[in-house]
């Protein structure tokens, strides 16, 4: 009996050893790809990041695993971009503001009314101007900007006042991001701008510290801004986008085969995200309307005229000379058959 027990214990030990060894080998073989962004789980971006995770797992046979860090878990956009340099993060999905931080001569990309539509954005991004910008970001910050994920246009919202024309903005206390291009642009349109961190905005709107803000519909709905805003003006003043980027250590951490899998999955996720945007925007508009928010038409021509006439002059010496005009005049396939 004692001999039998010893044999059984020996078999159990061998099995445990084999299982443990296999588990350790699996963990050793598996590489983690850390992807960080500040957008929350209700936004399309997060769903697309989930698609990216699935594509990578499938194409790598489980040897590569994507870990997602949404909602600013690893910091704000400046902090996660620094994480690329520190090797604590492998990929980031950020707003276009990072271009203004590290290559301010190209900060015009965040200027209101510079873009007509996403075909226009793509034409610039895929052309000589886009290559210039990507090269500048690689040189200045070690950031390799891979793909644009369409964010949806930005809309002006207010607590009590409908805005139809720039003249209606006179004296309006408007929250804007802490970026010079937003502050100067909305001052040009006539608003009394108040730069505030995003996390402070809801309470500032609720308490009347500010009377309006501007953001895409996904951000407005996802952060419950419709609870403290009554009107959404259809300014569509900035055709915004997110940027999927890697950092200076990406090609050192991953083999060429692994890079091919990751970059292929990134392209697939980009395609999925951008095809879903129109449906997602329509859904948000329905949800916001059902929540009691009123959409208001504006005189976009009046805003566009002011933007083209006055905004570029305010950034003379900062933006690359002639860039605003060059972007505005870039033709798409539809406008230049």
N, C-alpha and C positions, 0 to 999 in steps of 0.2 A: 504493500500500500504506500509505504514511504517512498519507494522507488518511483511508483506511478506519479505521486505528487511532485516529485523532483523533476520528472520528465515533463509534466504539464507546465510547471513553472518555467522550465527551460524553453519550451515552445512559446509560451506567452511572452517571455523576454525577447525571444528572437522576433516574434511578430511585432512587438512594440518598437523594437529597434528599427525594423524595416519600415514601419509606418512613420516613425519619427524622422528617419533618414530621408524618406521620400518627401515628407513635408518640408524639411529643411532644404532639400534640393530644389523643391518647387519654389520656396521663398527666395532662394539664392538666384534662381533662373529668372524670376519675375522682376521686371523693371517698372518703376512707378513714374508716371508723368503727372506732375502737379500743375493744375490749371486754375488760375485765380481770376476773379472779377467781382465787381461791386453790385451787379444786378441781382435781384432777388429771384426766388424760385417760381414766382408767378409769370415771369417775363419769358418771351420767346427765346431770348438768348440762352437761358438756362436749359430749355428743352433741346436747343440745338447742341449745346455742350454735352447733353446726355446722348444725343445721336453720335457725336464724335467719340464718346467713350465706348459706345457699342461697336462702332466701325473698327476702332483700334483693337478691341478684344477679339473681334471676329477675324480680322486680317492677320493678327499676330498669333492666333491660336492660344490666346491667354498668356503669352509671354510678356506682353505689355499691358499694364493696367493704369487707367486714367483715374485720378482722384480729383474731384471737383471741389472748389472752395468758393461758393457763391456768397452774396450778401456782405462783401467786405470782410470775410472771416480772417483774411491775412493782411488786412489793412486797406487804406484808401488807394486811389489809383497811383498816386506818386509812390506810395510804399510798396505796392505789388510790382511796379516797374523796377524799383530798387532791388526787389527780391530776385528778379532775373539775373542781376549782376552778382548777387550773393549766393546764387545757386540753390536758394530755398524754394524757388518757383521755376517751372520749366516753360510755361506758356501763360500769357495774359490776354484778356479781352477787355479793351479799354475804349473810352471815347476818343474822339479826334483831338481833344485838348492836349494830349501828350505831344503832338507835333509842335504846338505853340510853346511848350515848355523847353523842348530840346532843339528845335529848329525854328525859332521865332520868325525867321524870314519867310516861312511858309504858313504862318498863323492865319492867313486869309481863308484857309479851308473851313474855319469856324465862323466866318463872317455871315451875317444874315443876307439872304437873297442872292448869294453868289452862285447857288446851284439852281438849275431849272427842274431837274428830276434825276432819277437814278441812272438813266442812260447817259446823262451829262456827267455825273460823278464817275461812272465807269470809263467814259471816253478820256477823261483827264487822268484817272488813275492808271490806265493801261498805256498812256502815251508818254511823251518825253517829260512832262511836268511830274507825273507820278513817279517816274524812275529817279528824277532829281531828288524828290522828297524822300524816297526810300533810301537812296544813297546817303543823304544828309543824316537821316536817323541812324543808319548803321555806323557812320563815322562819329557822330556826336554822342550817341548813347549806347551803341552796341545792340540796338533793337532792330530786328529783322521783321518788318511789317509784311505779313503774308497775304491776308484776305480782308476784304471789307464785308461786314455783316450789316445789312441795311437796318437802320434803327427806327425809321418812321420819322416824318417831319415833326418839328417842334411847333407847338401852339402857344399863344398867349392866353392866360386865364386871369379872371378877376373875381373879386368877392361880390361887388355890387354894381359895377358899371360896365355897360356895353361899349366896346371900342370899335368904331367903323373906319376911322381915319387917324393918321398920326396926330392931328390936332387934338383928338380926344384923350391923348395920353398926358396932356399937360398937368403936372402936379401929381400924377398917379405914383404912389409908392410901390415900386416894383422890385421884387427880389430877383437878383441875377447871380449866376455863379461868380466865384472870385477870380475872374479872368478879365483882362483888360479889354479884349475884343467885345465881350458881352456888355461891359459897363459903358464903354464909349459908344457902342452902336445904339443901345437903348436910350442913352442921353441924346443922341442925334435925333431919335424919333420923338423926343419930348418928355420921356418919363423921368421921374425922380428915383434914380436907381439906388438900391441898398444891397451890396454884396453880402451874402450869408452862406455859411456851409449848408449843404443839402439837409443834413440831419436836424438843423434848427428851423427849417422852413415851415413845416406843418404848424408848429406852435406859433411862429411869427404871423402866419396867415390867420390862425384862429383868434389870436389876441389883437389883430388889427395893426400890428407893428408894420406890416406890409400889406398891400391890397391886391397884389397880383404876382404872378410868376410865369415862367415859360418852360415847357418840357414836352416830350412826346406823349402820346395818349397812353402808351404802356406804363410810363412812369407816373402819369397823373392817376391812373386807375390803380396800379399796383401799390401806390403809397397813400391811397385814400385821400388824395388832394381834392377830389370831388366833394368830399364832406365839408370842406371849407371854401370852396370856389363855386360860384353860381354860373359863370359864363366861360365858354371856350371860344375864343376868336380863331377863325380859320385863316390865320396868317401863314401857316406853313413856311415860316421865315427861314428855317434852316433844314435842308434835306440831310439829316444826320446819319451817321454810321458808326458802328463799332469797328475796332481793328484787332484782328487776331495776330499776335506777335510772339516770336521767340526771342531769346537773349543770346549773349555772346558765348555761352557755354553749351548751347544746344548740340552743336556738332561734335563736342568733346564727350558728352555723356552718352549719346546714342550712336550706334554703328550706322553705316550707310543704309543697310537693309532696314534697320529700325526707323531711320529718318524717312525712308520712302513710304513705309507703312503709315507713319504719323502724318506726313504731309499729304498723302493720298486721302486719309481719313478727314483731314482738315478741309480739303477741297469738297469732299462729299457733304460734310456738315454745313459748309458755306452755301452750297447749292440748295440744300434742304431749307436752311434758315431763310434765304432770300426769296425762295418760292412761296414760303408760308407767310411772308410779311403782309401781303395785301389782304389775305383772309383774316389775319390777326388784327390788323388795323380796323377792318370792318366790324369785327366782334367787339373791340373796345369802344367803338363809336356807339354801337347799340347799347352796351352795358352802361356807358356814361349817360346816354339819353334816358334810359330806364331809371337811372339813379336820380334824375331830375335836373341834370345840367343842360343848359341851352347852348347850342352851337350858333355862332354869330358870323355872318358874312362880313368881310372887310374890303376896303378899297386897296387891293394889293398893289395896283399900279402906283398909287401915291407912296406907299412904303418903298417899293422898288426904286422909284425915281430918287427919293431921298438917299437911299443906300448907295446907289451908284454915284450920286453927285458929291456926297460928303464923307462917307466912311473911308475910302482909300486914302484921302488926304490926311486923315488923322493918324495914319500909320506910316507916313512917309519917313524913310530912314529905318523902319523896322521891317516891313514887308519888302520882299524883293520887288524892285521897281518894275512896273508893268504887269505884275503877276495877276492882279485882280482882273485887269482887262483881258489878259491872255486866257484865263479860265473862263470868263464870261463869253468870250468869242469862240471857244472850243466847240466844234461841230460834232454832232452825233451822227450815227448812220442814217437816222430818220431825217435829219436836217441837211445832210450832205451826202446824197445818194451816189 
